[in-house]
Amino acid sequence: MRVHRSFGIAILLLCLAACGARLSQENFDKIHQGMSQKEVREILGEPVDASGASLLGFSSGEAVWKDDKTTITVHFLNDKVVTKEMSRSEKKSSSRKNDT
């Protein structure tokens, strides 16, 4: 019985670590211009916020992923990445990285 409980706790901790690890520099670097929204979601998971609009056959949108320290924002045009931004907040300072 104890082994099953320990195994369950280990699995839960691995899942929690994997969820937080999605918003990493490594995953941010995997996102590049021309990727589809679906491809980005396969890397980062579901965004916490997403918006979009369509006009005259063009669609644009923005999706945002956040955790305690990291925010990743991706802009799309016709379902393709056009820009991305990552910001990290530290206790006393913050840094930003843009990629167009």
Buried (B, 14 or more C-beta within 10 A) or exposed (E): EEEEEEEEEEEEEEEEEEEEEBBBEEBBEBBEEEBEBEBBBEBBBEBEEBEEEEEEEEEBBBBBBBBEEBBBBBBBEEBBBEBBBBBBEEEEEEEEEEBE
